[in-house]
Amino acid sequence: MNWKIPNQLTLARIVLAGVFFVLVGLYEYGAPSARVLLNAAFALYIVAGITDVLDGYLARKLNLTSAFGRIADPFVDKVLVVGAFVMLTGSNYAFPHGAELAEASLPRWLTGGMLSGVQAWMVVAILAREFVVSAVRGYSESRGIKFPAVPAGKIKMFVQSVAICTILYQLANIREAAWAIWLKVALVWLAVAVTVFSALAYVGKTRRLMSMEE
């Protein structure tokens, strides 16, 4: 293991991700601690994002790249983002029975009965994209063929992170604002759409890789 600064930042992000999941998992609608938990989770996610940018920048700027960083950095990113969406489909984010909710005025297909606006099928789509891309990249590199990330992948990561932060902030601080609810739901759907689009961006690469085997 190489204990250079970029790797230290990656390890720190692993710890931050663990604490983030605990905070998001402890949320309960209407509980006295709800706002504190979500605001803390929001702040941790922002800090984790900053460490992600920093470790990549320092690794390139100071030529401190390592095998550990190349493996762990994208892995932690995926765990943090995908894990956040999974946690936001938990039962503690479902519409509370009998509660008066502004979200209830929206068509149910938009929210799926979830305060977060994240539905189970959305998580399946996000996970499927990551599994497919990881499988193709792994096979490509095992054949000695580079399989770099495409710009659509970076855009996907950014939109997903914005959606997660918006959900946390809206549920904690602007709970009943109609515009904030619509923004939250729109960003969740946009994140799913961009995720699917980013998967399609890899189709051409996959087809070329498969044609080489024919």
Residue frames relative to the residue before (quaternion, step in Angstrom):
aa qw qx qy qz dx dy dz
M 1.0000 0.0000 0.0000 0.0000 0.00 0.00 0.00
N 0.2620 -0.7654 0.5728 0.1321 3.54 -0.92 0.96
W 0.2159 -0.8279 0.5102 0.0879 3.58 -0.45 1.25
K 0.2366 0.7633 -0.5585 0.2224 3.57 0.89 0.92
I 0.7353 -0.4690 0.2701 0.4080 3.54 -1.28 0.51
P 0.6559 0.5037 -0.3526 0.4379 3.68 0.76 -0.81
N 0.6669 0.4920 -0.3065 0.4682 3.60 0.99 -0.80
Q 0.6093 0.5408 -0.3462 0.4652 3.58 1.09 -0.67
L 0.6478 0.5098 -0.3100 0.4736 3.58 1.03 -0.81
T 0.6293 0.5289 -0.3307 0.4635 3.58 1.04 -0.74
L 0.6571 0.4975 -0.3029 0.4785 3.57 0.97 -0.87
A 0.6226 0.5323 -0.3372 0.4641 3.58 1.04 -0.77
R 0.6484 0.5214 -0.3186 0.4541 3.57 1.03 -0.78
I 0.5878 0.5538 -0.3671 0.4616 3.59 1.13 -0.57
V 0.6581 0.4961 -0.3018 0.4792 3.59 0.96 -0.89
L 0.6450 0.5229 -0.3169 0.4583 3.58 0.94 -0.89
A 0.6311 0.5350 -0.3316 0.4533 3.58 1.00 -0.83
G 0.6506 0.5247 -0.3168 0.4483 3.59 0.96 -0.86
V 0.6700 0.4807 -0.2921 0.4845 3.57 0.93 -0.90
F 0.6096 0.5645 -0.3360 0.4438 3.58 1.05 -0.82
F 0.6767 0.4951 -0.2978 0.4564 3.58 0.88 -0.94
V 0.6245 0.5318 -0.3394 0.4604 3.57 1.03 -0.75
L 0.6707 0.5080 -0.2987 0.4504 3.58 0.87 -0.95
V 0.6796 0.4817 -0.2880 0.4724 3.57 0.89 -0.95
G 0.6640 0.5200 -0.2991 0.4464 3.58 1.04 -0.75
L 0.6697 0.5129 -0.2950 0.4487 3.59 1.14 -0.59
Y 0.4857 0.6902 -0.4242 0.3282 3.60 1.25 -0.28
E 0.0408 0.7517 -0.6579 0.0214 3.52 -1.12 0.80
Y 0.5203 -0.6572 0.4495 0.3089 3.56 -0.86 0.98
G 0.8355 0.2084 -0.1661 0.4805 3.57 -0.88 0.97
A 0.5112 0.6447 -0.4284 0.3734 3.59 1.24 -0.14
P 0.6008 -0.5871 0.3964 0.3705 3.64 -1.06 0.66
S 0.7140 0.4595 -0.2511 0.4648 3.57 1.09 -0.70
A 0.4151 0.7609 -0.4423 0.2305 3.59 1.26 -0.25
R 0.6944 0.4820 -0.2872 0.4505 3.57 0.81 -1.01
V 0.6526 0.5162 -0.3165 0.4555 3.59 0.93 -0.86
L 0.6564 0.5266 -0.3112 0.4416 3.57 0.92 -0.92
L 0.7160 0.4536 -0.2649 0.4597 3.57 0.82 -0.98
N 0.6349 0.5106 -0.3385 0.4709 3.59 1.03 -0.69
A 0.6349 0.5139 -0.3236 0.4775 3.58 1.05 -0.75
A 0.6464 0.5103 -0.3121 0.4736 3.58 1.01 -0.84
F 0.6182 0.5452 -0.3258 0.4631 3.57 1.05 -0.81
A 0.6792 0.4865 -0.2871 0.4685 3.59 0.87 -0.97
L 0.6527 0.5176 -0.3163 0.4539 3.59 0.96 -0.84
Y 0.6407 0.5227 -0.3280 0.4569 3.57 1.00 -0.81
I 0.6365 0.5172 -0.3263 0.4701 3.59 1.00 -0.79
V 0.6509 0.5109 -0.3105 0.4679 3.59 0.93 -0.90
A 0.6426 0.5194 -0.3196 0.4638 3.58 0.97 -0.87
G 0.6424 0.5225 -0.3186 0.4613 3.58 1.02 -0.79
I 0.6414 0.5189 -0.3206 0.4654 3.57 1.03 -0.79
T 0.6501 0.5025 -0.3230 0.4696 3.61 0.96 -0.80
D 0.6061 0.5560 -0.3507 0.4478 3.59 1.10 -0.67
V 0.6720 0.4822 -0.2884 0.4823 3.56 0.93 -0.91
L 0.6720 0.5251 -0.2916 0.4333 3.57 0.95 -0.93
D 0.6975 0.4740 -0.3146 0.4357 3.58 0.78 -0.92
G 0.6344 0.5183 -0.3315 0.4679 3.58 1.08 -0.67
Y 0.6562 0.5186 -0.3039 0.4562 3.55 0.98 -0.89
L 0.6926 0.4789 -0.2782 0.4621 3.57 0.86 -0.98
A 0.6261 0.5452 -0.3439 0.4387 3.58 1.01 -0.77
R 0.6999 0.4416 -0.2692 0.4926 3.58 1.00 -0.82
K 0.6835 0.5161 -0.2914 0.4261 3.58 0.86 -0.98
L 0.7895 0.3041 -0.1421 0.5138 3.57 0.91 -0.94
N 0.4119 -0.7304 0.4487 0.3091 3.55 1.34 0.16
L 0.3883 0.7250 -0.4671 0.3246 3.55 0.91 1.02
T 0.2474 0.7863 -0.5280 0.2043 3.56 1.07 0.69
S 0.0131 -0.7956 0.6055 -0.0137 3.56 -1.14 0.62
A 0.6442 -0.5144 0.3919 0.4084 3.56 -1.27 0.35
F 0.6233 0.5465 -0.3353 0.4477 3.56 1.03 -0.83
G 0.6749 0.5054 -0.2921 0.4514 3.57 0.89 -0.94
R 0.6605 0.5147 -0.3126 0.4485 3.57 0.95 -0.85
I 0.6998 0.4384 -0.2662 0.4972 3.57 1.12 -0.64
A 0.7450 0.4531 -0.2349 0.4296 3.56 0.73 -1.12
D 0.6310 0.5797 -0.3516 0.3771 3.61 0.91 -0.86
P 0.7208 0.3997 -0.2778 0.4934 3.66 0.69 -0.92
F 0.5945 0.5717 -0.3647 0.4321 3.58 1.12 -0.64
V 0.6773 0.4831 -0.2932 0.4710 3.59 0.86 -0.96
D 0.6101 0.5555 -0.3487 0.4445 3.60 1.01 -0.79
K 0.6876 0.4800 -0.2817 0.4662 3.56 0.87 -0.98
V 0.6390 0.5243 -0.3333 0.4535 3.60 0.95 -0.84
L 0.6741 0.5071 -0.2996 0.4458 3.58 0.90 -0.93
V 0.7205 0.4443 -0.2573 0.4661 3.59 0.78 -1.00
V 0.7044 0.4433 -0.2747 0.4816 3.58 0.72 -1.04
G 0.6351 0.5361 -0.3275 0.4494 3.59 1.00 -0.80
A 0.6259 0.5384 -0.3370 0.4526 3.57 1.02 -0.77
F 0.6707 0.4856 -0.3036 0.4713 3.59 0.91 -0.88
V 0.6221 0.5320 -0.3402 0.4629 3.59 1.03 -0.74
M 0.6709 0.5017 -0.2993 0.4568 3.60 0.86 -0.96
L 0.6850 0.5006 -0.2856 0.4456 3.58 1.03 -0.76
T 0.6311 0.4641 -0.3569 0.5088 3.59 1.28 0.13
G 0.3874 0.7384 -0.4679 0.2926 3.59 1.27 0.19
S 0.6627 -0.5302 0.3606 0.3870 3.55 -1.23 0.45
N 0.6169 0.5565 -0.3500 0.4328 3.60 1.16 -0.50
Y 0.6867 0.4263 -0.2878 0.5137 3.60 1.30 -0.11
A 0.4681 0.6515 -0.4572 0.3840 3.60 1.25 0.26
F 0.6370 -0.5136 0.3955 0.4171 3.59 -1.20 0.46
P 0.4025 -0.7086 0.5180 0.2600 3.64 -0.73 0.97
H 0.5270 -0.6506 0.4431 0.3205 3.57 -0.92 0.86
G 0.8526 0.1622 -0.1412 0.4762 3.54 -0.87 1.03
A 0.5322 0.6376 -0.4137 0.3729 3.60 1.22 -0.06
E 0.4216 -0.6721 0.5467 0.2675 3.56 -1.15 0.69
L 0.0327 0.8343 -0.5436 0.0860 3.57 -0.35 1.26
A 0.4858 -0.6489 0.5027 0.3004 3.54 -1.03 0.82
E 0.6056 0.5843 -0.3495 0.4120 3.60 1.09 -0.70
A 0.5784 0.6230 -0.3631 0.3816 3.56 1.19 -0.61
S 0.6087 0.5633 -0.3518 0.4341 3.59 1.21 -0.41
L 0.5999 0.5473 -0.3549 0.4633 3.59 1.25 -0.28
P 0.5947 -0.5408 0.4323 0.4086 3.61 -1.14 0.49
R 0.5430 -0.6673 0.3994 0.3166 3.57 -0.87 0.94
W 0.6124 0.5617 -0.3677 0.4174 3.59 1.07 -0.62
L 0.6107 0.5587 -0.3531 0.4362 3.60 1.19 -0.41
T 0.7969 0.2938 -0.1320 0.5110 3.58 0.98 -0.83
G 0.2917 -0.7727 0.5111 0.2378 3.58 1.15 -0.57
G 0.6020 -0.5754 0.3562 0.4239 3.58 1.20 0.39
M 0.5587 0.6003 -0.3808 0.4272 3.56 1.24 0.48
L 0.4943 -0.6473 0.4956 0.3016 3.57 -0.96 0.87
S 0.6773 0.4967 -0.2840 0.4625 3.57 1.04 -0.78
G 0.4069 -0.7047 0.4791 0.3291 3.57 1.16 -0.57
V 0.5854 0.5678 -0.3669 0.4474 3.58 1.30 -0.08
Q 0.1606 -0.8047 0.5690 0.0541 3.56 -0.70 1.13
A 0.6702 -0.5406 0.3337 0.3838 3.57 -1.17 0.62
W 0.6588 0.5142 -0.3280 0.4404 3.60 0.92 -0.83
M 0.5936 0.5634 -0.3647 0.4441 3.58 1.15 -0.56
V 0.6442 0.5131 -0.3135 0.4726 3.56 1.01 -0.83
V 0.6157 0.5391 -0.3421 0.4618 3.58 1.04 -0.76
A 0.6563 0.5076 -0.3111 0.4635 3.59 0.94 -0.88
I 0.6611 0.5057 -0.3040 0.4635 3.58 0.96 -0.86
L 0.6622 0.4995 -0.2967 0.4733 3.57 0.96 -0.89
A 0.6383 0.5398 -0.3280 0.4400 3.58 0.94 -0.90
R 0.6347 0.5315 -0.3292 0.4542 3.57 0.97 -0.83
E 0.6842 0.4888 -0.2903 0.4569 3.58 0.87 -0.95
F 0.6458 0.5229 -0.3205 0.4548 3.59 0.99 -0.81
V 0.6723 0.5043 -0.2990 0.4520 3.57 0.90 -0.95
V 0.6854 0.4810 -0.2910 0.4629 3.57 0.82 -0.98
S 0.6560 0.5104 -0.3165 0.4572 3.59 0.93 -0.85
A 0.6518 0.5177 -0.3154 0.4557 3.59 0.99 -0.84
V 0.6822 0.4782 -0.2891 0.4714 3.58 0.89 -0.92
R 0.6459 0.5124 -0.3266 0.4621 3.58 0.96 -0.83
G 0.6527 0.5231 -0.3178 0.4464 3.58 0.92 -0.87
Y 0.6671 0.4891 -0.3023 0.4737 3.58 0.95 -0.87
S 0.6405 0.5406 -0.3216 0.4406 3.57 0.96 -0.89
E 0.7157 0.4473 -0.2610 0.4686 3.56 0.82 -0.98
S 0.5931 0.5510 -0.3701 0.4557 3.59 1.18 -0.46
R 0.6761 0.4556 -0.2742 0.5101 3.56 1.27 -0.46
G 0.5492 -0.6401 0.3786 0.3812 3.56 1.30 0.08
I 0.5540 0.5881 -0.3912 0.4407 3.56 1.26 0.39
K 0.4198 -0.7150 0.4991 0.2519 3.57 -0.71 1.06
F 0.0811 -0.7871 0.6114 0.0101 3.55 -1.04 0.84
P 0.0277 -0.8550 0.5178 0.0020 3.60 0.51 1.17
A 0.6047 -0.5443 0.4364 0.3843 3.54 -1.29 0.38
V 0.3338 -0.7194 0.5724 0.2082 3.55 -1.18 0.61
P 0.6651 -0.5142 0.3461 0.4165 3.63 -1.15 0.47
A 0.6022 0.5746 -0.3625 0.4192 3.59 1.04 -0.71
G 0.6191 0.5535 -0.3416 0.4401 3.58 1.11 -0.62
K 0.6580 0.4967 -0.3028 0.4782 3.57 1.02 -0.80
I 0.6289 0.5236 -0.3273 0.4725 3.57 1.05 -0.80
K 0.6173 0.5572 -0.3279 0.4483 3.57 1.03 -0.87
M 0.6664 0.5094 -0.2954 0.4574 3.55 0.86 -1.01
F 0.6609 0.5145 -0.3043 0.4537 3.59 0.95 -0.88
V 0.6845 0.4800 -0.2909 0.4652 3.60 0.84 -0.97
Q 0.6312 0.5264 -0.3342 0.4613 3.59 0.98 -0.80
S 0.6732 0.4994 -0.2986 0.4563 3.59 0.91 -0.89
V 0.6284 0.5221 -0.3310 0.4723 3.58 1.03 -0.77
A 0.6427 0.5250 -0.3183 0.4583 3.58 0.98 -0.84
I 0.6573 0.5116 -0.3106 0.4580 3.59 0.91 -0.90
C 0.6764 0.4920 -0.2913 0.4643 3.58 0.87 -0.96
T 0.6374 0.5306 -0.3239 0.4553 3.58 1.02 -0.79
I 0.6273 0.5339 -0.3302 0.4608 3.59 0.98 -0.84
L 0.6876 0.4919 -0.2862 0.4509 3.57 0.78 -1.03
Y 0.6968 0.4775 -0.2815 0.4552 3.57 0.85 -0.98
Q 0.6586 0.5162 -0.3166 0.4467 3.58 0.95 -0.84
L 0.6807 0.4888 -0.2950 0.4590 3.59 0.88 -0.90
A 0.7058 0.4693 -0.2637 0.4605 3.59 1.11 -0.67
N 0.8550 0.2476 -0.0536 0.4525 3.56 0.84 -0.98
I 0.7954 0.1647 -0.0940 0.5756 3.61 1.04 -0.62
R 0.0508 -0.8970 0.4391 0.0025 3.46 1.00 1.11
E 0.8188 0.2916 -0.1314 0.4767 3.60 0.77 -0.96
A 0.4650 0.6900 -0.4518 0.3217 3.62 1.21 -0.02
A 0.4483 -0.7215 0.4611 0.2565 3.57 -0.64 1.16
W 0.6611 0.5144 -0.3256 0.4385 3.60 0.91 -0.87
A 0.6516 0.5148 -0.3155 0.4592 3.58 1.06 -0.76
I 0.6271 0.5273 -0.3330 0.4668 3.57 1.05 -0.72
W 0.6658 0.4876 -0.3028 0.4768 3.57 0.92 -0.88
L 0.6310 0.5270 -0.3324 0.4621 3.59 1.01 -0.78
K 0.6351 0.5373 -0.3210 0.4526 3.57 0.95 -0.90
V 0.7006 0.4692 -0.2730 0.4630 3.57 0.77 -1.04
A 0.6433 0.5285 -0.3232 0.4499 3.58 0.98 -0.85
L 0.6756 0.4934 -0.2967 0.4605 3.58 0.96 -0.85
V 0.6069 0.5397 -0.3553 0.4628 3.59 1.07 -0.68
W 0.6845 0.4692 -0.2861 0.4791 3.59 0.87 -0.93
L 0.6264 0.5275 -0.3383 0.4636 3.58 1.05 -0.74
A 0.6309 0.5403 -0.3300 0.4485 3.58 0.99 -0.83
V 0.6558 0.4958 -0.3117 0.4764 3.58 0.99 -0.82
A 0.6541 0.5199 -0.3137 0.4510 3.58 0.93 -0.90
V 0.6694 0.4860 -0.2974 0.4767 3.59 0.92 -0.91
T 0.6062 0.5570 -0.3486 0.4481 3.59 1.07 -0.71
V 0.6708 0.4811 -0.2910 0.4836 3.58 0.92 -0.94
F 0.6501 0.5191 -0.3158 0.4563 3.59 0.94 -0.88
S 0.6583 0.5115 -0.3174 0.4519 3.59 0.95 -0.85
A 0.6025 0.5411 -0.3552 0.4669 3.59 1.15 -0.58
L 0.6483 0.5230 -0.3159 0.4544 3.57 1.00 -0.82
A 0.5902 0.5880 -0.3610 0.4190 3.57 1.16 -0.60
Y 0.6740 0.4788 -0.2860 0.4845 3.56 1.22 -0.47
V 0.4677 0.7069 -0.4369 0.3011 3.59 1.24 -0.28
G 0.6499 0.5249 -0.3160 0.4498 3.56 0.94 -0.91
K 0.6501 0.5087 -0.3139 0.4690 3.57 0.97 -0.87
T 0.6560 0.5169 -0.3094 0.4548 3.57 0.98 -0.87
R 0.6500 0.5195 -0.3173 0.4549 3.59 0.95 -0.86
R 0.6534 0.5016 -0.3212 0.4671 3.58 0.96 -0.81
L 0.6349 0.5311 -0.3229 0.4589 3.56 1.03 -0.82
M 0.6865 0.4800 -0.2861 0.4652 3.58 0.91 -0.90
S 0.6272 0.5472 -0.3408 0.4371 3.60 1.07 -0.71
M 0.6084 0.5633 -0.3475 0.4379 3.57 1.16 -0.55
E 0.6606 0.5100 -0.2985 0.4631 3.58 1.23 -0.45
E 0.5904 0.5980 -0.3585 0.4066 3.57 1.28 -0.33
